[in-house]
Amino acid sequence: MSSVAGLTRANVLASEIEKQILDRDFKPGELIGTIDSLRARSGFARSTVAEAIRLLADRGLAEIRPGRGGGLFATAAGPMVRIRHTLLAVTDAPASVAEAVAVREALEVLIATDAAEHRTAADISDVKKLLAKLTAAASKGRTPFLLANWDLHERIALISPNQTASALYLSMTRFVREHAVAATTDDDPASAASWLQIRVEIHEELVAAIIDGDTRQVKKVVDKHAGLLTE
């Protein structure tokens, strides 16, 4: 196993196993290994392997099953699976991208309700234009849509008077943008079109609620948007 500057051995091992899970070398429910087998495979100490297993479990990529026949098993859900469902293809630092997405999602309702409470005429004009661009981008494919989606959400974040929350949200979004290559494709054009249409409609609802200053509706739409990430 190779080492990476700035990372502990446990992080290195966890990242290598993480990549195998994301590449579907291990399917959901499939045994990755036991502490002993992973120790033999990696050459790392038992304590290092145990810490790597904890990191993978914390990220939602694997689960520990005790007893006979137990060990570390790949799971069907988790931050990186959610990233796959948002159709991100990342260049590197997948765990960090997952964490950035999680922070961004946690801030979404605060950012959006702030926007509904504090939007100005100029904000409304800008958001409407970006929504129109997002709608047009949907006809060009997932990657153009994803870029337009980020542009819209970044502009919404700028409305919030909470400078700390806004800065953190923008920082997380830009970190993801820097590490994303593109949106992954779908072999079924009808499925891809349906995926895009649903998300265009969600953003139309969000923008309408922000313009109306309807914080209750904003929260409902944000919840609906979050639900799409785990489909």
Phi, psi and omega per residue, in radians:
M1 nan 2.365 -3.126
S2 -1.463 2.754 3.073
S3 -1.867 2.716 -3.134
V4 -2.211 2.281 -3.107
A5 -1.007 2.352 3.080
G6 1.544 -0.151 -3.136
L7 -1.953 2.512 3.034
T8 -1.300 2.865 3.108
R9 -1.056 -0.644 3.121
A10 -1.093 -0.707 3.107
N11 -1.156 -0.675 3.116
V12 -1.087 -0.841 -3.136
L13 -1.111 -0.769 3.128
A14 -1.063 -0.718 -3.134
S15 -1.151 -0.655 3.133
E16 -1.204 -0.712 3.097
I17 -1.198 -0.666 3.097
E18 -0.991 -0.788 3.134
K19 -1.082 -0.691 3.114
Q20 -1.119 -0.669 3.119
I21 -1.147 -0.785 -3.110
L22 -1.197 -0.522 3.100
D23 -1.437 0.050 3.120
R24 1.150 0.441 2.964
D25 -1.127 -0.534 3.034
F26 -2.078 2.079 3.124
K27 -1.439 2.777 3.121
P28 -0.919 2.265 3.137
G29 1.568 -0.114 -3.093
E30 -1.523 2.491 3.132
L31 -1.205 2.219 3.055
I32 -1.530 -0.706 3.114
G33 2.775 3.003 3.026
T34 -1.721 2.993 3.094
I35 -1.007 -0.754 -3.099
D36 -1.166 -0.753 -3.121
S37 -1.207 -0.645 3.100
L38 -1.215 -0.592 3.092
R39 -1.152 -0.750 3.128
A40 -1.161 -0.647 -3.099
R41 -1.256 -0.669 -3.042
S42 -1.603 -0.511 -3.054
G43 1.460 0.095 3.138
F44 -1.543 2.834 3.115
A45 -1.183 2.760 -3.122
R46 -1.011 -0.712 -3.137
S47 -1.121 -0.622 3.118
T48 -1.178 -0.765 3.115
V49 -1.097 -0.731 3.135
A50 -1.079 -0.696 3.116
E51 -1.192 -0.680 3.095
A52 -1.091 -0.712 3.113
I53 -1.098 -0.728 3.110
R54 -1.085 -0.729 3.132
L55 -1.076 -0.754 3.141
L56 -1.143 -0.686 3.115
A57 -1.161 -0.712 3.122
D58 -1.108 -0.580 3.137
R59 -1.394 -0.110 3.122
G60 1.372 0.240 -3.105
L61 -1.602 -0.312 -3.104
A62 -2.644 2.790 3.101
E63 -2.314 2.611 -3.134
I64 -1.699 2.206 3.084
R65 -1.999 2.080 -3.098
P66 -1.397 3.002 3.025
G67 1.458 -3.055 3.133
R68 -1.070 2.357 -3.102
G69 1.363 0.125 -3.120
G70 -1.501 -3.013 -3.112
G71 2.513 -2.762 3.125
L72 -1.732 2.145 -3.094
F73 -2.090 2.481 3.069
A74 -1.196 2.536 3.137
T75 -1.923 2.953 -3.098
A76 -1.595 -0.174 -3.088
A77 -2.377 2.944 -3.131
G78 2.548 2.994 -3.074
P79 -0.929 -0.798 -3.070
M80 -1.293 -0.542 3.039
V81 -1.135 -0.655 3.088
R82 -1.127 -0.652 3.084
I83 -1.095 -0.722 3.089
R84 -1.043 -0.651 -3.132
H85 -1.286 -0.352 2.998
T86 -1.503 -0.005 3.040
L87 1.257 0.471 3.084
L88 -1.459 2.341 2.940
A89 -1.923 2.054 -3.034
V90 -1.832 2.618 -3.092
T91 -1.403 -0.742 -3.114
D92 -2.784 -3.119 3.117
A93 0.834 0.890 -3.102
P94 -1.030 -0.650 3.133
A95 -1.142 -0.720 3.127
S96 -1.161 -0.648 3.092
V97 -1.127 -0.735 3.107
A98 -1.037 -0.747 3.133
E99 -1.140 -0.707 3.128
A100 -1.121 -0.719 3.101
V101 -1.093 -0.735 -3.133
A102 -1.106 -0.738 3.119
V103 -1.135 -0.755 3.138
R104 -1.056 -0.771 3.134
E105 -1.120 -0.681 -3.134
A106 -1.116 -0.540 -3.113
L107 -1.526 -0.188 -2.983
E108 -0.973 -0.826 -3.071
V109 -1.178 -0.664 3.098
L110 -1.116 -0.810 -3.129
I111 -1.091 -0.780 -3.078
A112 -1.233 -0.711 3.114
T113 -1.202 -0.623 3.040
D114 -1.049 -0.724 -3.137
A115 -1.093 -0.705 3.134
A116 -1.157 -0.576 -3.094
E117 -1.453 -0.428 -2.971
H118 -2.161 0.106 -3.086
R119 -1.119 2.490 3.096
T120 -1.880 3.063 3.107
A121 -1.056 -0.694 3.119
A122 -1.141 -0.703 3.103
D123 -1.073 -0.807 -3.119
I124 -1.051 -0.747 3.137
S125 -1.074 -0.795 -3.127
D126 -1.137 -0.758 -3.104
V127 -1.140 -0.679 3.099
K128 -1.081 -0.741 3.136
K129 -1.120 -0.722 -3.130
L130 -1.233 -0.570 3.055
L131 -1.139 -0.701 3.102
A132 -1.093 -0.695 3.105
K133 -1.151 -0.681 3.111
L134 -1.108 -0.757 3.128
T135 -1.081 -0.747 3.121
A136 -1.175 -0.651 -3.123
A137 -1.135 -0.511 -3.115
A138 -1.068 -0.493 3.134
S139 -1.352 -0.184 -3.096
K140 -1.753 -0.155 3.102
G141 2.173 3.074 -3.008
R142 -1.242 -0.667 -3.128
T143 -1.157 -0.842 3.060
P144 -1.024 -0.655 3.110
F145 -1.110 -0.770 -3.120
L146 -1.065 -0.745 3.125
L147 -1.123 -0.736 3.119
A148 -1.178 -0.596 3.111
N149 -1.091 -0.798 3.101
W150 -1.088 -0.741 3.135
D151 -1.029 -0.757 -3.134
L152 -1.114 -0.836 -3.090
H153 -1.184 -0.579 3.091
E154 -1.148 -0.689 3.132
R155 -1.184 -0.675 3.089
I156 -1.074 -0.715 -3.123
A157 -1.105 -0.537 -3.129
L158 -1.206 -0.269 -3.140
I159 -1.315 -0.555 -3.041
S160 -1.066 2.322 3.067
P161 -1.366 -0.187 3.103
N162 -1.376 1.643 -3.017
Q163 -1.131 -0.602 3.133
T164 -1.160 -0.860 -3.134
A165 -1.111 -0.760 -3.133
S166 -1.103 -0.784 -3.132
A167 -1.119 -0.718 3.135
L168 -1.170 -0.743 3.115
Y169 -1.057 -0.830 -3.142
L170 -1.127 -0.669 3.125
S171 -1.099 -0.766 3.135
M172 -1.154 -0.725 3.137
T173 -1.101 -0.754 -3.118
R174 -1.231 -0.557 3.063
F175 -1.100 -0.778 3.118
V176 -1.099 -0.751 3.138
R177 -1.053 -0.679 -3.108
E178 -1.178 -0.474 -3.070
H179 -1.812 -0.056 -3.137
A180 -1.611 2.301 3.083
V181 -1.445 -0.846 -3.052
A182 -2.995 3.130 2.968
A183 -1.598 2.410 -3.141
T184 -1.216 2.722 -3.071
T185 -1.671 2.964 3.115
D186 -2.183 2.347 -3.116
D187 -1.225 -0.306 -3.112
D188 -1.818 1.853 -3.113
P189 -1.012 -0.647 -3.132
A190 -1.135 -0.698 3.118
S191 -1.140 -0.739 3.131
A192 -1.098 -0.747 3.140
A193 -1.126 -0.692 3.116
S194 -1.137 -0.745 3.129
W195 -1.020 -0.791 -3.112
L196 -1.189 -0.739 -3.105
Q197 -1.091 -0.719 3.125
I198 -1.065 -0.725 -3.093
R199 -1.326 -0.539 3.024
V200 -1.098 -0.776 -3.125
E201 -1.108 -0.688 3.109
I202 -1.070 -0.756 -3.120
H203 -1.252 -0.536 3.029
E204 -1.103 -0.746 3.116
E205 -1.127 -0.715 -3.126
L206 -1.120 -0.830 -3.128
V207 -1.112 -0.707 3.123
A208 -1.078 -0.728 -3.132
A209 -1.173 -0.674 3.109
I210 -1.139 -0.793 3.136
I211 -1.064 -0.703 -3.137
D212 -1.312 -0.206 -3.093
G213 1.231 0.438 -3.068
D214 -1.629 1.576 -3.078
T215 -1.167 -0.571 3.118
R216 -1.112 -0.757 3.119
Q217 -1.196 -0.629 3.085
V218 -0.992 -0.809 -3.120
K219 -1.098 -0.685 3.118
K220 -1.109 -0.751 -3.121
V221 -1.193 -0.690 3.111
V222 -1.086 -0.720 3.094
D223 -1.087 -0.712 3.129
K224 -1.143 -0.718 3.121
H225 -1.094 -0.747 3.128
A226 -1.107 -0.619 3.133
G227 -1.115 -0.541 3.135
L228 -1.149 -0.464 -3.070
L229 -1.253 -0.312 -3.114
T230 -1.945 0.264 3.105
E231 -1.062 nan nan
